[in-house]
Amino acid sequence: MKIFSRTVVLLFLSAYMYAENGHDLWLRNKNAVSVNVVCAKNTATIAIAKQELQQDWQGAPNASVVLTIKPDKAIKGDGFRLSQTTIQANSDYGVLYGVYELLRRQQTGEEITAAEVVNPSYERRVLDHWDNQNGTIERGYAGRSIFWRSTKDSLVVTEADKKLWREYARANASVGINGSVLNNVNANVDVLTIDYLKRVKAIADELRPYGVKVYLSAKFSAPSQIGGIKTCDPLDPEVIKWWKDKAKEIYRLIPDFGGFLVKANSEGQPGPQDYKRTHAEGANMMADALKPYGGIVMWRAFVYSASDNDRAKQAYEEFVPLDGQFRDNVIIQVKNGPIDFQPREPFSPLFGAMKKTSLMPEVQITQEYLGHSTHLVFLSTMWEEFLKSDTYQAGEGSTVARCTDGSLFPQKHTAIAGVANIGLDVNWCGHHFAQSNWYAFGRLAWNNSLTSEQIAAEWIKLTFQQHASESSDWQANFLTPVKQMMLESREAAVSYMMPLGLHHIMSANEHYGPGPWWAPKKMRKDWTPPYYHQADSIGVGFNRTHTGSNAVAQYHEPLYSQFDNIETCPETYLLWFHHAAWNHQMKSGRTLWSELCYHYDRGVQQVRQFQKIWDKTESYVDAERFLQVQSKLRSQSRNAQLWKDGCLLYFQQFSKMPIPYDIERPVNDLEEMIKNDTRRPQRPAAFSSNRQLNQAH
Ligand code: BDP
C-alpha cells in the first residue's frame, strides 16, 4: 500500500513538475468557473479577450460580463473603465487590457468595489530586444533569440515560431506592453532588406491581435550599405528619398509599423555627425519619412566619446542645446542613469532638462550589470527609485515619471522602453525570478506610480499560488518571506557589487564578477574601472563636484548644492560625486573604508539569508522551480563572495587599513582572482543553465 501510494505521488509529481517548468509565466489557469461573455463586436482581439475570460474566470459562476467599445473622455488611449462585470474602452485593445486587469484582480484577491477608470501612464510601452539576426542576443542570458535563427536560409516561418510569438505577445498584453523592437540597437542593416522584412511582417501579424506593434533598430548607414548611395548625409536629397521609399515599403507590408529605434554616433555606430550634421538633423530626416504613416523615431541619447570630458556629462551636453529642434514624432530615449545601467546611478540629468522635446526613459531588464540570469535581483525597486526621483525641473514634485509621462509638459508622444531579458529558454528569462522583472517593467510602464511591494505581491501570487484563496499558512511562509527577499534583493546586489556610489567596476566584456583592477595600457580610459573609481592613497570616488568635473551643475537646485557638498550628498551616491578620503567620517560614525567593508559584507550575508529563506519554501513550490532557484542562489552566493573579496582586497592596497575584525575574512586571493579574470572572465559555466524550448531553431 505504502509503495503504491509513493508511486502515485511520484507519477503525480512528474506530471506536475513538467507543468511547472516556468513557461506559463504569471499566466496560469486556476480553477476557472464558467462565465458568459457578451460583446457586440467580433475581431481577433475581442476573440482573445473572450477566450481569456472563459479560460480564467474566477468571479461568480455563470456571471455575464459585458465588453463595450465606446469612446469616453475619461478613458485615455489604451485605458478602460472596469467594474466586476463590465469593461468599457475606446478600442479592442483597451478591452483586452481591461480583461487582463479584471482577471489579475480576481487571482490576486484585489476587490473592484466601484467602477474605476484605469489609464496607462505612457502611450508606448516598449521592449527593446538586443537580438541579432544570427540568433544571438547581445547581453542576453536566457538562450537564443525568439525572433531570429542562426542562418539566413532559415528565414522561413514555422508554426512553432508563430505559436511562440503568440505566447510572447499574450504575456506582453497581459501586463500592458504594446511594442517590441525586434533587433539589436547595434543594428545589422540587413534587417531592412526584403527577406528580413517579410519575417518582420510575419511577426507583426502574430503580435497585432494582442496590441503589440513592431519596431526596428535602423542603422544610419543603410542608404549606403544596402542602397548603394555614396553618402548618408541626412540633408542629401537622395538619402532623404531612400528613407522615404524604405518607409513606404515597410508600411506596405506592416501598416501599423511602430517606427525606428536609432543608436547613432555612439560606441562606433554611424550617425549624422559623420557628415557634420546634428542629432536633430539626423533624427528629423528619419521622422519625416515615417510621419505620413504615424511612425515615430526613438533616438538614443546614449552618446559619449573618448575625450577627457567626464562621460557622465556628455549626453546632456550634446542634447540639451538641441531642445526644441526635434520633430514631434521624435522621442529621445534616455537611459535611467548618466553612465550605463549600473546597479545604482543617480537619474540622468537629461530628465528635467528638456522642456520642448519628448523624452522616454530606457531601463535594462536583462541583468547585464546585475548578475545576468544567475542572480536573483528584483529590479522594480530600482526603477521605482528612478521614476520617483525628483528632478525639480518645475519645482518640487517634478519626478522623472512626471517629466516623461506628459503630466508636467505636453509631449506629443510618451513612451518608456526596457531592454528585454527574453530568450528561448523554456522559462523565457533564464531565472524564474527574472520573469518578475519582465512583469514589473510592464506594470510600471502601465502605471508609473505603482509600488514595488504591490508588484512583487501580485507576481508571486500569480506565479506561485496554487489556489486563488491560498491559506494564511502560504501567506506567512511563502508570500511574505519571498516578497521580502525580492524587495531587498537589489539593495543587496548594490552592497556586494558597487556600494556607496561606486560604479563601473565590473569585469571586462562579460560584466559579471568584479574587475576594479582591469586597465590594459592601450584601452580607452573610459572603458576601464580605474577611470570610474579613481582609488588612490587618499581616497576613492569620482570628483564630479565644482572642484572636479562639475557634473553636479547639470542638476537643478536644490540637488546641485546637495550633491556638491560632501556633508549633504546622500551616502548612496557619495563616491559617484565625490573623491572621499578613506577616513572620511560617515553618518554611522565609521570611516569610509570601514563602511565600505560593512556594505560588501552585508551584501554577502543578505544572499546567504536569501538561501535560507528559499530553502524553507520547499514544501510550497514544485520541485523543478525550487531546485533551479536554489542552485542559482548558490551561484549567486559564490559570486557575491568574489565581489566582496575582490573589491575589498583590491581597494585595501590603497586604503592600507584593516578590514574590521568583526566581519568575515575574505576567502579568495586577489592575485588568483585577477589571474582568472584576465584569463577567462568569471561567469557561470553556461550562459543559460535552463532547458531550451524545442523549437526548430
Ligand atoms: C552597454 C552594453 C552594450 C550596448 C550599449 C548600448 O554593454 O552591449 O550596446 O550599452 O546601450 O551597456 O548601446
Residues whose N, C-alpha, C, O or C-beta is under 5 A from the ligand:
A	BS01	BDP	E138 V185 D340
